Amino acid sequence: MTAPTGGFSEIAFSEPTREMHGFHSQVMQRRCFIGFSSISFFIVGAGIVMPAWVAFDVGGSNLVGLVLLASSLAGFALAPLSGHLVDRHNHLRVTASGQLVRALGLLMLAPVQVLRDALSRPILLLSTVLGAFGYALLAGAMSGILQSLIPETERMRFNLRLSFFNQAGMALGTGAAGYGIAHVGSATTAALFAFVAISVLPLLRNLTYPTRTHAAKRLNLFSASREAINYLVNEPQTLSASVSVGLVFAVIQITNLLLPGFVSHSLGGGSRLFGTLEMTAAIAGMAALAAAGIPAVARRMARMTTPLVAAAAGSLLVLSFATDPLVAIVLYAAAGMLWNLSRAAANGHLLTVVDSALIGRVQAFTSLLTGAIGALIFLLPTLLPSTTEAQLYMACGVMILVATALLALWTRRGRPART
């Protein structure tokens, strides 16, 4: 007797098998995406430490400031180009290109300290520019990949979980870079991080990305940028989401700028208190992101982006009244939770409402907005030299609260949010 073919038995067993295979494929792709993203943020952590240390060793604090300025200006100037490239080309290829550009930037740091000033400084600045450009490409392209992998209703929860792993990766990268500089030197450390950046590229092979015709291919840079601006103007939810990301980063930039002076002048502390505040905020923020990854919590947070942004801004206002170190530690831990949650929620909301065909350009607009706000914030101590850090905390907190409220009122007059 021969075994029967076709019929009910084939349908009963082959369909569930295909469904199970598809499920496991989705799980594997998500894990590979999280792995690649967290390691990329591991490289981000190194990118924070390495250029600053090399610059200080070569030219002191003045060169460190110049390197940071070059990074900010490069990110601001190259944002439109990176957004156009992301929307014009396959996101997987742009992601790989961005990672390679970042690896090249790190590798260029290796010989800087042994070269003459005439060569070392230009190479250091070029390395910084490459790092900023590579990160801009990665940010837009990986957002597009996430949109293709994760259904719209699941993106907020997935992004909250992803943010936890990204934060962990960046913290580990910062620590590893410092450890490497102390034990094997900056040149070897830079080369090792460049190798790590390249070694994770095979993870991208496990990701699938739908082949489609990008409308941006028919447009030049200026036409594509104009299309993105028109899209933002006509889509209140998307514009609101983009501005919310900018406001959250403004809160974080204000904190980073003012905290050392606030610790010294308002709390009467020193480096130990400063380190304690930063450590407690980081731990509390990581714990909050871990809890936010729980499905029931993530579903609630999907409807709380604006309140979270307002709460993050309000934390600046509350912190400005602190004069006791112990009270400040508690408040700063709570603030760290709000900053991490609001940033993850704002990014998750942006990925939910933006059209995937314009994700690169919308991310570029967000980078431009963040850079412009950051430039204004970093000038505050110069523009208002007689104002204390506590007063600046209070003023900035109130301004961001007002901006958040106005943004919420304006958005309600626009189109309804997608469901």
Backbone torsions as a table, in degrees:
resi	resn	phi	psi	omega
1	MET	NA	136.3	178.0
2	THR	-95.9	149.3	179.7
3	ALA	-68.6	141.0	179.7
4	PRO	-69.3	146.1	176.7
5	THR	-119.9	153.0	178.9
6	GLY	70.3	-158.3	176.5
7	GLY	68.4	-159.0	-173.6
8	PHE	-64.6	-40.0	-175.6
9	SER	-61.8	-38.0	-179.8
10	GLU	-67.7	-43.0	179.8
11	ILE	-64.0	-41.0	-174.0
12	ALA	-66.7	-31.2	-173.3
13	PHE	-105.7	-29.7	-175.7
14	SER	-77.8	-36.8	-178.6
15	GLU	-64.9	-49.9	176.8
16	PRO	-60.7	-34.1	179.0
17	THR	-63.0	-44.0	178.6
18	ARG	-64.5	-40.1	179.3
19	GLU	-64.2	-41.3	179.6
20	MET	-65.5	-41.0	178.2
21	HIS	-61.8	-41.9	178.7
22	GLY	-63.8	-38.5	178.6
23	PHE	-63.3	-47.3	-180.0
24	HIS	-64.1	-34.4	177.6
25	SER	-64.3	-42.1	178.3
26	GLN	-63.7	-43.1	179.5
27	VAL	-61.6	-44.4	-179.7
28	MET	-63.2	-41.5	179.9
29	GLN	-64.4	-41.4	179.6
30	ARG	-65.0	-40.0	178.6
31	ARG	-65.8	-40.8	178.2
32	CYS	-65.0	-38.7	178.5
33	PHE	-64.4	-46.1	179.0
34	ILE	-62.3	-41.6	179.3
35	GLY	-62.3	-45.8	179.7
36	PHE	-64.6	-42.2	-178.3
37	SER	-65.0	-44.4	-178.3
38	SER	-66.4	-37.5	177.5
39	ILE	-70.2	-33.7	175.4
40	SER	-62.6	-38.8	176.9
41	PHE	-74.0	-24.0	169.3
42	PHE	-59.6	-40.8	176.6
43	ILE	-70.2	-34.3	175.8
44	VAL	-59.4	-43.0	177.9
45	GLY	-58.7	-42.1	176.7
46	ALA	-65.8	-35.9	179.7
47	GLY	-67.1	-19.1	175.3
48	ILE	-79.3	-42.0	-173.1
49	VAL	-83.9	-48.9	-169.9
50	MET	-59.7	-54.6	-178.2
51	PRO	-60.8	-38.2	-179.0
52	ALA	-64.8	-42.8	-178.9
53	TRP	-67.6	-46.0	-179.5
54	VAL	-61.9	-42.2	179.5
55	ALA	-62.9	-41.8	179.6
56	PHE	-65.2	-39.3	-179.2
57	ASP	-67.3	-31.2	-177.9
58	VAL	-86.0	-44.6	-171.8
59	GLY	-137.4	10.6	177.5
60	GLY	77.9	-168.5	-174.7
61	SER	-63.3	-32.1	179.4
62	ASN	-61.7	-41.0	179.0
63	LEU	-71.6	-33.0	175.2
64	VAL	-60.2	-45.7	178.2
65	GLY	-61.8	-39.6	179.4
66	LEU	-66.0	-39.4	178.6
67	VAL	-64.6	-44.8	179.0
68	LEU	-63.7	-39.6	177.5
69	LEU	-64.0	-42.9	179.2
70	ALA	-61.9	-38.1	178.2
71	SER	-64.0	-45.1	-179.9
72	SER	-64.9	-45.3	-179.3
73	LEU	-65.8	-38.5	179.1
74	ALA	-65.3	-44.1	178.1
75	GLY	-61.4	-38.7	-179.3
76	PHE	-70.3	-46.7	-175.0
77	ALA	-72.4	-34.2	-175.3
78	LEU	-91.8	-3.7	-178.5
79	ALA	-57.9	-48.1	179.1
80	PRO	-60.0	-40.5	179.7
81	LEU	-65.4	-44.7	-179.8
82	SER	-64.0	-40.7	177.7
83	GLY	-62.0	-41.2	178.5
84	HIS	-64.8	-42.5	179.7
85	LEU	-64.5	-39.6	179.9
86	VAL	-62.1	-45.6	-178.0
87	ASP	-77.2	-17.2	-176.6
88	ARG	-88.9	-28.4	-171.9
89	HIS	-122.1	169.2	178.1
90	ASN	-59.2	130.1	-173.7
91	HIS	-65.0	-34.2	178.4
92	LEU	-64.6	-41.5	179.6
93	ARG	-68.1	-38.8	178.5
94	VAL	-66.3	-38.1	177.1
95	THR	-61.0	-46.9	178.6
96	ALA	-62.2	-40.7	179.2
97	SER	-64.1	-43.5	178.6
98	GLY	-61.5	-39.8	178.3
99	GLN	-66.1	-40.0	177.8
100	LEU	-65.5	-39.2	177.8
101	VAL	-62.8	-41.9	178.2
102	ARG	-65.7	-40.1	178.3
103	ALA	-62.6	-41.0	177.7
104	LEU	-63.4	-41.4	177.9
105	GLY	-60.9	-42.0	177.5
106	LEU	-66.4	-41.6	-178.4
107	LEU	-63.3	-32.0	179.5
108	MET	-68.0	-18.2	178.7
109	LEU	-72.8	-24.3	-172.7
110	ALA	-56.8	-47.4	-176.3
111	PRO	-89.5	0.1	-171.3
112	VAL	-58.0	-42.9	-173.0
113	GLN	-72.4	-14.6	-179.4
114	VAL	-104.9	-0.7	179.4
115	LEU	-93.1	161.9	175.0
116	ARG	-70.5	156.8	-177.9
117	ASP	-55.7	-35.3	-178.6
118	ALA	-61.1	-25.6	178.6
119	LEU	-105.4	-38.1	-172.6
120	SER	-64.2	-43.2	-177.4
121	ARG	-67.1	-47.7	176.8
122	PRO	-60.6	-39.0	179.6
123	ILE	-66.5	-39.3	177.6
124	LEU	-62.2	-44.1	179.6
125	LEU	-67.7	-39.2	177.7
126	LEU	-64.7	-38.9	176.4
127	SER	-59.6	-41.4	179.0
128	THR	-64.7	-42.7	179.2
129	VAL	-63.3	-43.2	178.7
130	LEU	-62.7	-39.9	178.3
131	GLY	-62.2	-43.2	179.5
132	ALA	-66.3	-41.6	-179.8
133	PHE	-67.6	-43.1	178.7
134	GLY	-62.1	-40.6	179.1
135	TYR	-65.6	-39.1	178.8
136	ALA	-62.7	-41.4	177.3
137	LEU	-63.3	-44.4	-179.3
138	LEU	-63.5	-43.4	-176.3
139	ALA	-59.6	-46.6	-179.4
140	GLY	-71.3	-46.1	-176.0
141	ALA	-66.3	-41.2	-179.6
142	MET	-70.1	-28.7	173.5
143	SER	-64.5	-40.4	177.6
144	GLY	-65.3	-40.5	177.7
145	ILE	-63.4	-43.7	178.8
146	LEU	-58.2	-42.5	179.3
147	GLN	-62.6	-34.1	-179.5
148	SER	-76.8	-27.9	-177.6
149	LEU	-86.6	-33.6	-170.2
150	ILE	-112.9	125.7	175.4
151	PRO	-58.9	152.5	-174.6
152	GLU	-55.6	-38.5	-176.7
153	THR	-71.5	-15.7	-177.5
154	GLU	-105.5	-3.5	-171.0
155	ARG	-67.1	-37.4	180.0
156	MET	-62.2	-49.2	-179.4
157	ARG	-62.5	-43.4	-179.2
158	PHE	-64.1	-41.3	-178.8
159	ASN	-67.4	-33.3	176.2
160	LEU	-64.5	-42.9	177.6
161	ARG	-67.5	-40.5	178.7
162	LEU	-62.0	-39.2	-179.5
163	SER	-60.8	-35.8	177.6
164	PHE	-61.2	-48.7	-179.0
165	PHE	-68.2	-35.1	177.3
166	ASN	-65.0	-43.1	178.6
167	GLN	-63.0	-41.5	178.3
168	ALA	-63.8	-42.0	178.7
169	GLY	-61.9	-43.0	-179.1
170	MET	-66.8	-40.5	178.1
171	ALA	-62.9	-43.8	178.7
172	LEU	-65.5	-38.7	178.8
173	GLY	-64.3	-40.2	177.7
174	THR	-63.0	-46.5	179.6
175	GLY	-65.6	-41.4	-179.3
176	ALA	-65.1	-37.4	178.9
177	ALA	-65.2	-44.5	177.7
178	GLY	-62.5	-42.3	179.1
179	TYR	-64.5	-42.6	-179.5
180	GLY	-63.8	-42.5	178.6
181	ILE	-60.3	-40.2	-177.2
182	ALA	-71.5	-31.0	-170.7
183	HIS	-108.0	-31.0	-178.7
184	VAL	-124.3	-3.1	179.1
185	GLY	92.8	157.3	-174.7
186	SER	-69.6	-34.2	-177.9
187	ALA	-64.6	-48.1	179.2
188	THR	-65.9	-40.8	-179.8
189	THR	-62.1	-43.2	178.8
190	ALA	-61.2	-43.1	179.4
191	ALA	-65.4	-38.8	179.5
192	LEU	-65.4	-42.4	178.8
193	PHE	-66.8	-36.1	176.0
194	ALA	-62.8	-40.2	177.7
195	PHE	-63.6	-42.5	178.7
196	VAL	-61.4	-42.7	179.9
197	ALA	-58.9	-39.2	-179.0
198	ILE	-78.4	-34.6	-173.8
199	SER	-66.1	-21.2	-178.1
200	VAL	-91.4	-1.5	179.7
201	LEU	-58.9	-34.1	177.7
202	PRO	-57.7	-21.8	177.2
203	LEU	-60.6	-28.6	-178.8
204	LEU	-67.4	-22.0	179.7
205	ARG	-66.3	-22.0	-179.4
206	ASN	-84.5	-3.1	-179.4
207	LEU	-99.3	140.0	175.5
208	THR	-107.9	143.1	180.0
209	TYR	-135.4	125.8	-175.6
210	PRO	-62.0	134.6	176.8
211	THR	-81.3	122.1	178.7
212	ARG	-149.4	163.1	179.3
213	THR	-84.7	120.8	179.9
214	HIS	-83.6	127.7	178.1
215	ALA	-60.5	-29.5	-177.9
216	ALA	-65.5	-17.4	179.6
217	LYS	-65.5	-24.3	-178.5
218	ARG	-89.8	0.4	-174.6
219	LEU	-119.0	149.0	171.0
220	ASN	-85.2	179.9	-174.8
221	LEU	-58.4	-44.2	-176.1
222	PHE	-71.4	-40.7	178.4
223	SER	-65.3	-41.2	179.2
224	ALA	-64.5	-39.8	178.2
225	SER	-66.1	-39.9	178.1
226	ARG	-64.4	-38.8	177.3
227	GLU	-61.7	-41.5	179.8
228	ALA	-65.2	-39.6	179.2
229	ILE	-64.5	-43.6	177.3
230	ASN	-61.1	-39.6	178.8
231	TYR	-62.2	-45.6	-179.5
232	LEU	-64.7	-39.1	180.0
233	VAL	-64.7	-36.7	-176.2
234	ASN	-91.1	-3.6	178.9
235	GLU	-123.6	85.7	-176.5
236	PRO	-56.0	-37.5	-179.3
237	GLN	-63.5	-40.5	-179.6
238	THR	-69.5	-44.5	178.1
239	LEU	-61.7	-41.8	178.3
240	SER	-61.8	-42.6	179.5
241	ALA	-63.3	-41.8	180.0
242	SER	-64.9	-45.5	179.3
243	VAL	-64.8	-35.4	178.4
244	SER	-61.5	-40.6	176.2
245	VAL	-60.0	-43.4	178.4
246	GLY	-62.1	-38.9	179.9
247	LEU	-68.0	-39.1	178.8
248	VAL	-63.7	-44.1	178.7
249	PHE	-65.9	-29.8	176.1
250	ALA	-62.5	-42.0	177.8
251	VAL	-59.2	-45.2	-178.2
252	ILE	-67.2	-40.2	179.4
253	GLN	-65.1	-39.8	178.3
254	ILE	-61.8	-43.4	-179.7
255	THR	-62.6	-47.9	-179.2
256	ASN	-61.7	-35.7	-178.4
257	LEU	-71.8	-43.5	-168.4
258	LEU	-95.9	-17.3	-172.6
259	LEU	-59.5	-45.5	-179.2
260	PRO	-57.3	-46.4	178.9
261	GLY	-67.2	-36.0	178.9
262	PHE	-64.1	-41.9	178.3
263	VAL	-60.9	-43.3	-176.7
264	SER	-73.9	-47.7	-171.1
265	HIS	-88.1	-36.7	-176.8
266	SER	-95.2	-34.1	-175.9
267	LEU	-103.0	-11.5	179.3
268	GLY	65.3	29.9	-178.5
269	GLY	-108.6	-175.7	179.7
270	GLY	-131.8	-149.9	-174.9
271	SER	-64.7	-32.9	-179.8
272	ARG	-64.7	-44.8	178.2
273	LEU	-66.3	-39.6	177.8
274	PHE	-58.9	-47.0	179.0
275	GLY	-64.1	-38.3	178.7
276	THR	-63.9	-43.2	178.8
277	LEU	-61.2	-45.9	-179.5
278	GLU	-64.8	-40.1	-179.1
279	MET	-66.5	-45.5	-178.6
280	THR	-66.0	-37.9	178.0
281	ALA	-65.2	-40.7	-179.7
282	ALA	-66.1	-44.1	-179.5
283	ILE	-65.4	-46.2	179.9
284	ALA	-63.0	-39.5	178.9
285	GLY	-63.7	-42.5	178.0
286	MET	-63.6	-41.6	179.0
287	ALA	-63.4	-40.2	179.1
288	ALA	-64.4	-41.3	178.3
289	LEU	-65.9	-37.5	177.9
290	ALA	-63.6	-42.3	178.5
291	ALA	-68.2	-34.9	-178.5
292	ALA	-68.4	-19.3	177.9
293	GLY	-73.8	-12.1	176.0
294	ILE	-65.1	130.5	-173.6
295	PRO	-51.4	-45.5	-177.7
296	ALA	-63.1	-39.2	179.2
297	VAL	-70.2	-41.7	-178.8
298	ALA	-62.5	-38.4	179.1
299	ARG	-62.7	-38.7	178.0
300	ARG	-69.3	-39.6	-178.3
301	MET	-67.4	-24.6	178.5
302	ALA	-60.4	-22.6	179.7
303	ARG	-104.7	9.3	-172.5
304	MET	-123.1	22.3	-177.1
305	THR	-60.5	-50.9	-178.6
306	THR	-62.6	-47.1	175.9
307	PRO	-58.9	-35.6	179.3
308	LEU	-67.7	-41.1	176.9
309	VAL	-62.5	-42.3	177.9
310	ALA	-63.5	-40.7	179.3
311	ALA	-66.1	-38.2	177.7
312	ALA	-62.8	-41.5	176.5
313	ALA	-66.5	-39.6	178.5
314	GLY	-63.4	-27.6	179.2
315	SER	-63.6	-32.2	175.6
316	LEU	-64.4	-41.6	-179.2
317	LEU	-64.0	-45.4	179.7
318	VAL	-65.8	-43.1	-178.3
319	LEU	-62.1	-29.3	-177.3
320	SER	-63.2	-21.8	-178.9
321	PHE	-88.5	-8.7	-175.7
322	ALA	-71.1	133.3	175.2
323	THR	-128.5	-14.4	179.1
324	ASP	-99.8	130.5	-177.1
325	PRO	-57.6	-41.1	-178.7
326	LEU	-66.0	-41.7	176.6
327	VAL	-63.0	-41.6	-180.0
328	ALA	-62.3	-37.6	179.4
329	ILE	-63.4	-44.2	178.6
330	VAL	-63.6	-46.3	-179.1
331	LEU	-65.2	-38.5	-178.0
332	TYR	-71.2	-32.7	174.8
333	ALA	-64.5	-45.5	177.5
334	ALA	-63.1	-39.5	178.0
335	ALA	-63.4	-40.1	178.2
336	GLY	-60.3	-37.8	176.2
337	MET	-63.0	-45.2	-178.7
338	LEU	-66.4	-39.7	-179.2
339	TRP	-64.4	-44.3	-179.5
340	ASN	-67.5	-42.9	-179.7
341	LEU	-67.1	-42.6	-178.6
342	SER	-67.4	-37.7	178.2
343	ARG	-65.8	-45.2	179.3
344	ALA	-65.4	-41.1	-179.6
345	ALA	-67.0	-40.7	179.9
346	ALA	-65.1	-42.6	177.2
347	ASN	-65.9	-40.9	178.3
348	GLY	-63.5	-39.8	178.5
349	HIS	-66.0	-39.6	178.3
350	LEU	-61.6	-43.9	179.8
351	LEU	-67.1	-22.8	-178.9
352	THR	-80.6	-37.8	-171.8
353	VAL	-98.4	-18.3	-174.3
354	VAL	-81.7	145.1	175.3
355	ASP	-68.7	128.8	-176.6
356	SER	-61.1	-25.1	179.9
357	ALA	-71.4	-15.4	-178.7
358	LEU	-122.0	15.3	-174.2
359	ILE	-60.8	-38.6	-179.6
360	GLY	-63.4	-45.0	-178.1
361	ARG	-71.8	-34.2	176.6
362	VAL	-67.9	-41.5	175.1
363	GLN	-61.4	-37.1	177.7
364	ALA	-64.0	-42.2	177.1
365	PHE	-60.7	-41.4	178.8
366	THR	-62.3	-40.1	177.8
367	SER	-64.6	-41.0	177.5
368	LEU	-62.0	-44.1	179.9
369	LEU	-63.8	-45.1	179.6
370	THR	-62.5	-42.0	178.7
371	GLY	-64.1	-41.0	-179.7
372	ALA	-66.2	-43.6	178.2
373	ILE	-64.1	-42.1	-179.7
374	GLY	-61.9	-41.1	179.3
375	ALA	-61.3	-41.6	178.2
376	LEU	-65.4	-42.0	-179.3
377	ILE	-63.5	-44.4	-177.3
378	PHE	-67.2	-17.4	178.1
379	LEU	-89.4	-9.0	-175.4
380	LEU	-56.5	-48.2	180.0
381	PRO	-61.3	-29.7	178.4
382	THR	-76.9	-41.6	-179.1
383	LEU	-73.1	-29.7	-178.0
384	LEU	-126.6	68.3	-172.7
385	PRO	-65.7	-25.3	-177.0
386	SER	-91.6	0.8	-178.6
387	THR	-89.9	135.0	-179.7
388	THR	-77.1	163.6	178.5
389	GLU	-62.7	-37.8	179.1
390	ALA	-63.1	-41.6	178.6
391	GLN	-66.0	-37.5	177.8
392	LEU	-68.5	-39.4	174.6
393	TYR	-56.2	-47.2	-177.6
394	MET	-64.6	-47.8	-177.8
395	ALA	-63.4	-44.2	-179.6
396	CYS	-66.6	-40.0	178.0
397	GLY	-60.7	-43.7	179.0
398	VAL	-65.0	-43.4	-179.0
399	MET	-62.8	-42.1	-179.9
400	ILE	-70.7	-35.8	174.7
401	LEU	-60.8	-45.4	178.5
402	VAL	-62.7	-44.1	179.0
403	ALA	-61.7	-40.0	178.7
404	THR	-65.0	-41.9	179.1
405	ALA	-64.9	-43.8	178.3
406	LEU	-64.0	-38.6	178.5
407	LEU	-64.0	-41.4	179.1
408	ALA	-64.9	-41.6	178.9
409	LEU	-65.0	-41.5	-179.6
410	TRP	-66.3	-39.8	-177.8
411	THR	-65.2	-36.6	-179.4
412	ARG	-64.2	-22.1	178.6
413	ARG	-82.5	-11.8	-178.1
414	GLY	-89.9	-155.8	-177.9
415	ARG	-74.7	153.8	179.0
416	PRO	-67.8	153.1	179.7
417	ALA	-67.9	152.9	176.4
418	ARG	-72.3	150.8	178.6
419	THR	-117.8	NA	NA
